Amino acid sequence: MTTVGILGGGQLARMMILAGAPLGLRFRVYDPAADACAGQLAPLVTGAFDDLQALRAFAASVDVITFDFENVPAASVAALTALKPVFPNAQALAVAQDRLSEKTLFQSLGIPLPAFADIPSLQVLEQKVAQFGLPCIVKTRRLGYDGKGQFRIREQADVAAAWQALGEQAGSVGLILEGFVHFDCELSVVAARNAAGDFVAWPVTRNWHVDGVLSASLAPCGMPQAVQDQAVAHARAVAEHLDYVGVFALELFHCDGQLLANEMAPRVHNSGHWTGDGAQTSQFANHLRAGLGLPLGDASVLGVACMLNWLGTMPEAEPVLAQAAGFWHDYGKQPRAGRKVGHANFRADTPAALCQALAPVGQALGRDDQVRPLLDALSAR
């Protein structure tokens, strides 16, 4: 029986474990936190992600290694590669960890993206802000996710404030300036590729964010087929260039009929959670299949599906479970402001049926603002 080692013990690891059980897989989890939620389902080893001695001991106890957290040091992953098969590869992880490297890759592949520039100093920041125009966004090149490590520059006085807030990090993790995009909507492609080069992509997903954190996702996205085909082509180009193995997500802006790349995540992704109940094969199952050399599963959507993200505290489950279309996912985490603690998926045969399931849930949970964008998008179809 194959034992899969997962670096990172959050909800993504937890859902991988649940998806891998029917495949007869065993799991071990490595995480700095003793209360990592995946440890409720599989043996948990605690240790720092840069503790090579502990990581080598962990590698000796498993057959293959993956990760659920993109901030595991790429150097640690590279070191483990000499001991056991690791997927995705360290190069893909390293590229995705650095926004400048990531955007340079997109540019080299001919994938359109917003203007960007490396920011080593306040003087360069002032020059590039003048060049890009307002508004624009300065971000840390590394370690920023879910809206962290960012400062939006709306007026000239914000330039100094942005440098004061983030400038100290220019010498450690680096800074990047990005031109602001007045987008029509946010999309993502969640796709899987195996070592043989087989590639599948789930239907392009439309996403809504609040304060930089994903709030809701809807699949299929409802965009013209040509737009969806282009999005998948961009994802395939990235995967092939990186010789990628496993599941990843490419996030995109749709702006005036054009797709602009935002960023990629070298792992199973929040915007693909709907696949757990709304697709023929989930992103979690296909991630494991890809890494273990098994045939990739069908990524077709079963009708129309969506996801609602729960942050901070879990709402009441009953209104979701009362709907035949509803599926409940509790990560087993302690409540904390801004923390991803669970989600709900919904699946129906038609957009109208999905609306009928979502509307009462939004009302019962006091989450009309979260549900409304989904209802509007579905009603427009």
C-alpha positions in Angstrom: 0.0 0.0 0.0 1.4 3.4 -1.0 1.9 6.0 1.6 1.7 9.6 0.5 3.5 12.3 2.5 2.0 15.8 2.5 4.0 18.8 3.5 1.4 21.1 5.1 -1.5 19.9 7.2 -4.3 22.3 6.4 -7.7 21.8 4.8 -6.2 21.0 1.4 -4.2 18.1 2.8 -7.3 17.0 4.7 -9.4 16.9 1.5 -6.6 15.0 -0.3 -6.7 12.4 2.4 -10.4 12.0 2.1 -10.1 11.7 -1.7 -7.2 9.2 -1.5 -8.9 6.8 0.9 -11.0 5.2 -1.9 -7.8 4.7 -3.9 -6.4 2.6 -1.1 -3.7 5.2 -0.2 -2.3 5.9 3.2 -1.0 9.3 4.3 1.4 11.0 6.7 1.3 14.7 7.2 4.2 17.1 8.1 3.4 20.5 9.6 4.9 23.0 12.1 1.5 23.2 14.0 0.6 20.4 16.4 -3.1 21.1 15.8 -3.0 21.1 11.9 -6.5 19.9 10.9 -5.3 17.2 8.5 -3.8 15.5 11.6 -7.3 14.5 12.6 -7.3 12.1 9.7 -3.7 10.9 9.3 -0.5 10.6 11.5 1.0 14.1 11.9 4.7 14.8 12.3 5.5 18.3 13.6 8.6 20.1 12.4 9.8 23.2 10.6 9.7 23.3 6.9 13.4 24.2 6.7 14.5 21.4 9.2 16.2 19.1 6.6 17.0 16.5 9.2 13.4 16.2 10.3 12.2 16.3 6.6 14.6 13.5 5.7 13.2 11.4 8.5 9.7 12.1 7.3 10.7 11.2 3.7 12.0 7.8 4.9 8.5 7.0 6.2 6.6 7.6 2.9 6.7 6.5 -0.7 5.9 9.8 -2.5 5.6 13.4 -1.4 3.4 16.4 -2.3 2.5 19.6 -0.5 -0.7 21.6 0.2 1.1 24.9 1.0 3.0 26.9 -1.6 5.3 28.6 1.0 7.2 25.4 1.8 10.8 26.4 0.9 11.6 25.3 -2.6 15.1 24.4 -1.3 13.5 21.9 1.1 11.5 20.3 -1.7 14.6 20.1 -3.9 16.5 18.3 -1.1 13.7 15.8 -0.7 13.6 15.1 -4.4 16.9 13.3 -4.1 15.2 10.9 -1.6 11.7 10.3 -2.9 9.5 11.3 -5.8 8.0 14.7 -5.2 5.2 16.4 -7.1 4.9 19.1 -8.3 8.6 19.7 -8.9 10.7 22.2 -7.0 11.1 24.5 -10.0 7.3 25.0 -10.3 7.1 25.7 -6.6 10.0 28.2 -6.8 8.4 30.1 -9.7 5.1 30.4 -8.0 6.7 31.6 -4.8 8.1 34.7 -6.4 5.6 37.0 -8.1 8.3 38.5 -10.3 9.5 35.1 -11.5 5.9 34.1 -12.1 5.0 37.1 -14.1 8.2 36.9 -16.1 7.3 33.3 -17.0 3.8 34.4 -18.2 5.4 37.1 -20.3 7.9 34.6 -21.8 5.0 32.3 -22.8 3.1 35.1 -24.5 0.3 35.2 -21.9 -1.0 38.7 -21.5 -0.8 40.3 -18.1 -0.9 43.6 -16.3 2.1 45.9 -16.3 4.6 44.9 -13.6 8.0 46.0 -12.3 10.6 45.0 -9.7 10.8 47.6 -6.9 14.1 47.6 -5.1 13.9 51.2 -3.7 11.5 54.1 -3.0 13.0 56.0 -6.0 12.1 53.2 -8.4 8.7 52.9 -6.8 8.1 56.6 -7.5 9.3 56.3 -11.1 7.1 53.2 -11.8 4.0 54.7 -10.2 4.4 57.7 -12.5 4.8 55.4 -15.4 1.9 53.0 -14.6 -0.5 55.7 -13.4 -3.0 55.5 -10.5 -4.3 53.4 -9.0 -1.7 50.6 -8.8 -0.7 48.0 -6.3 2.7 47.2 -4.6 3.1 43.7 -3.2 5.7 41.6 -1.6 7.3 39.2 -4.1 7.1 36.3 -1.7 4.9 35.1 1.2 1.8 37.1 0.3 -1.5 35.4 -0.2 -5.2 36.0 0.5 -4.6 39.8 0.2 -1.7 39.8 2.6 1.5 41.8 1.9 -0.2 44.3 -0.4 -0.7 48.1 -0.5 -3.0 49.8 -3.0 -1.7 53.2 -4.1 -4.7 55.3 -4.9 -3.1 58.8 -4.8 0.3 60.2 -4.9 0.6 60.5 -1.1 0.1 56.7 -0.8 3.5 56.1 -2.5 5.5 57.1 0.7 2.9 55.2 2.9 3.3 52.1 0.8 7.1 52.2 1.1 6.8 52.8 4.8 4.4 49.8 5.1 6.3 47.3 2.9 9.7 48.9 2.1 11.6 47.0 4.8 10.6 43.8 3.0 12.3 44.9 -0.2 15.6 43.6 0.9 14.3 40.3 2.3 11.4 39.1 0.1 11.4 41.8 -2.5 8.6 44.0 -3.8 6.8 44.2 -7.1 4.5 46.9 -8.5 1.5 45.9 -10.6 -0.8 48.0 -12.7 -4.4 48.1 -11.6 -6.9 46.1 -13.7 -10.5 47.3 -14.0 -11.7 43.8 -14.7 -15.1 42.5 -15.7 -14.7 39.4 -13.7 -12.2 37.0 -12.1 -11.7 33.5 -13.6 -9.5 30.5 -12.8 -8.5 27.4 -14.5 -7.9 24.4 -12.3 -6.0 21.7 -14.2 -4.1 18.5 -13.8 -1.1 17.1 -15.7 0.8 13.8 -15.1 4.4 12.8 -16.0 3.3 11.3 -19.3 2.0 14.8 -20.4 -1.7 13.9 -20.1 -3.7 17.1 -19.3 -7.2 17.7 -18.1 -8.9 21.0 -17.0 -12.1 21.5 -15.1 -14.6 24.0 -16.6 -13.3 27.5 -16.2 -14.6 28.9 -12.9 -15.8 32.4 -12.1 -14.7 33.7 -8.7 -15.7 36.5 -6.3 -13.3 37.9 -3.7 -13.9 40.0 -0.6 -10.8 41.8 0.9 -8.5 39.6 -1.2 -10.0 36.3 0.0 -12.2 34.0 -2.1 -15.8 34.3 -1.2 -17.6 32.3 -3.9 -17.0 30.3 -7.1 -19.2 29.2 -9.9 -18.7 26.6 -12.6 -19.0 26.7 -15.5 -18.2 30.4 -15.6 -20.7 31.3 -18.3 -18.2 33.1 -20.5 -18.0 32.6 -24.3 -16.4 29.3 -25.3 -13.6 31.1 -27.1 -12.6 32.8 -23.8 -12.7 29.5 -21.9 -10.6 27.8 -24.6 -8.0 30.5 -24.4 -7.9 30.3 -20.6 -7.3 26.5 -20.7 -4.6 27.0 -23.5 -2.8 29.4 -21.2 -2.9 26.9 -18.3 -1.6 24.1 -20.6 1.3 26.3 -21.8 2.3 26.9 -18.2 2.0 23.2 -17.2 4.0 22.0 -20.2 6.8 24.6 -19.7 7.2 23.6 -16.1 6.9 19.9 -16.7 4.2 20.1 -14.1 2.8 17.0 -12.3 -0.3 17.4 -10.2 -3.1 19.9 -9.9 -2.6 23.7 -10.2 -4.7 26.8 -10.6 -4.1 29.7 -13.0 -6.0 32.9 -11.9 -7.0 35.3 -14.6 -8.8 38.7 -15.1 -11.3 39.1 -17.9 -11.1 42.7 -19.1 -12.8 44.1 -22.2 -12.8 40.7 -23.9 -9.1 40.0 -23.0 -7.7 37.6 -20.5 -4.9 38.8 -18.3 -2.9 36.4 -16.1 -2.9 37.2 -12.4 -1.0 34.4 -10.6 -0.7 30.6 -10.3 -1.0 28.3 -7.3 1.1 25.1 -7.5 -1.4 23.0 -5.6 -5.0 22.1 -5.3 -6.9 25.4 -5.0 -9.8 27.0 -3.2 -11.5 27.9 -6.5 -11.6 24.1 -7.3 -13.3 23.1 -4.1 -16.6 22.8 -6.0 -15.1 19.8 -7.8 -15.4 17.7 -4.7 -19.2 17.4 -5.2 -19.8 19.0 -8.6 -17.4 17.2 -11.0 -17.0 13.6 -12.2 -13.5 13.6 -10.6 -12.4 16.0 -7.9 -9.2 18.1 -8.0 -8.0 16.2 -5.0 -8.4 12.8 -6.6 -6.8 13.9 -9.8 -3.8 15.5 -8.0 -3.1 12.1 -6.4 -3.7 10.2 -9.6 -1.3 12.5 -11.5 1.5 12.1 -8.9 1.1 8.3 -8.7 1.0 7.7 -12.4 -2.6 6.7 -12.5 -5.0 7.6 -15.3 -6.5 11.1 -14.9 -10.2 11.2 -14.2 -12.9 12.9 -16.2 -13.0 16.6 -15.2 -16.5 17.3 -16.5 -18.9 19.3 -14.3 -22.1 17.6 -13.3 -24.6 20.2 -14.4 -23.7 23.5 -12.7 -21.9 23.9 -9.4 -20.8 26.5 -6.9 -18.9 27.0 -3.7 -19.4 29.3 -0.7 -16.3 29.9 1.5 -16.7 30.1 5.3 -14.3 32.4 7.1 -13.8 33.0 10.8 -16.6 30.9 12.2 -18.8 28.1 10.8 -22.4 29.0 10.1 -25.3 26.7 10.9 -25.2 23.6 8.7 -28.9 22.9 8.6 -29.9 25.4 5.9 -27.3 23.9 3.5 -28.1 20.3 4.4 -31.8 20.9 3.9 -31.1 21.4 0.3 -30.8 18.3 -1.9 -28.2 20.4 -3.9 -26.1 21.2 -0.8 -22.9 19.6 0.5 -21.2 20.6 3.8 -17.5 20.7 4.5 -16.2 21.5 8.0 -12.4 21.6 8.3 -12.3 20.9 12.0 -10.5 24.2 12.8 -10.8 26.5 15.8 -12.6 29.7 14.9 -10.4 32.7 14.2 -11.0 36.0 12.4 -10.3 35.6 8.7 -9.4 31.9 8.9 -10.8 29.5 6.3 -12.8 27.1 8.4 -15.1 25.4 5.9 -17.1 25.7 2.8 -20.4 24.5 1.2 -20.8 23.2 -2.3 -24.0 23.2 -4.3 -24.7 21.2 -7.5 -27.8 21.2 -9.7 -28.8 20.2 -13.2 -29.7 23.7 -14.3 -28.9 27.3 -13.3 -32.5 27.9 -12.3 -32.4 24.9 -9.9 -29.1 26.1 -8.4 -30.7 29.5 -7.8 -33.6 27.8 -6.0 -31.2 26.1 -3.7 -29.0 29.0 -3.0 -31.5 31.8 -2.3 -33.0 30.3 0.9 -29.6 29.4 2.2 -28.4 33.0 1.8 -31.5 34.2 3.6 -31.3 31.7 6.5 -27.7 32.3 7.2 -27.8 36.0 6.8 -25.4 35.8 3.8 -27.4 37.4 1.1 -24.4 39.6 0.1 -22.3 36.5 -0.4 -24.9 34.6 -2.4 -26.2 37.6 -4.5 -23.4 37.6 -7.1 -24.0 33.9 -7.8 -27.7 34.4 -8.1 -27.2 37.4 -10.5 -24.7 35.4 -12.6 -27.0 32.4 -12.8 -30.1 34.4 -13.6 -28.3 36.0 -16.5 -27.9 32.7 -18.3 
